[in-house]
Amino acid sequence: MRVLALLDGTLADPEAPLFRADDLGVMRGDGCFETILVVDRKPRELGPHLDRMERSARLLQMRLPERAAWERAGQAVIDAWPWDSEPEMALKLVCTRGIDGGDGTPHGFAMGMDVGSDTKRKRDSGVEVVTLDRGYAPDLMDRAPWLLLSAKTLSYAVNMAALREAESRGADDVIFTASEGTVLEGPTSTVVLAQGRKLLTTPPASGVLAGTTQGALFRAAEQAGWETEVVDFPTSALFESDGVWLASSIRRLTQVRAINGTSVKADDALHTEVVGLYESNY
Ligand SMILES: Cc1ncc(COP(=O)(O)O)c(C=O)c1O
């Protein structure tokens, strides 16, 4: 299922070509995007997603259409979505730098997609992951801003390659590690740990994307009296914690059950409690 809207709020045929062959998004993956969960017509964390898209565009030094255009296009998709049969939707906002050699006018669209059965199954059953080296030190972000670490760019080929590597090793997903062994993030998720009544995640300053799902979880957890900490931690902490999750808008909170073939603590009651904290936002 696909519903496509242009930034003027008009609907378009999702099966018809939309971009020119010389668009820089097509030719170089040059642009930024967001993926937002919409449940029963209500987008989750829309403001933080739009803030992050503006930040990505700033890091890319590209123009971004005004916020109202994204809100208009997103609403057009929401209004056209078949909510009775599909109560959840992944809303993608995509923006490219525009035509190669053009005047820098960005090109964008909003598209609604259904949430795959595989993603839903993993939310319930959990996942086995492998750790893969991302090949950079946590302080690289400051030293090399041109690498666009922490921006959500359209260049996700490396992230997708890592997921194929996990699959070839018989795992479902990946946790990237920095060159000195600290934990970064998943290719499409934030890593969250529980240690007693404390939740931990890696700081965006180490080059990871600031997750809106992790942000929502930590907000609710703090209100419920949990401690939260945003700090670098070693891979060994994954094995010593009371729970490990991959957090992202569409997967929500997916529990990690094993890492590199070794089981980690995955308590059902704690999982239910952590998911309940996140859901209490909505
Ligand atoms: C690299 C990366 N990290 C983290 C996340 C989680 O972000 P969010 O919770 O805002 O969806 C994503 C989402 O796709 C991602 O691609």
The ligand as an ORCA input file, in Angstrom:
! r2SCAN-3c Opt
* xyz 0 1
  C      20.706      5.349     11.890
  C      19.456      5.487     12.697
  N      19.554      5.622     14.029
  C      18.447      5.735     14.800
  C      17.174      5.715     14.243
  C      15.949      5.841     15.134
  O      15.340      7.102     14.963
  P      13.799      7.349     15.262
  O      13.527      6.771     16.616
  O      13.663      8.831     15.264
  O      13.008      6.681     14.201
  C      17.026      5.594     12.855
  C      15.688      5.590     12.250
  O      15.489      5.140     11.163
  C      18.197      5.478     12.064
  O      18.121      5.357     10.732
*
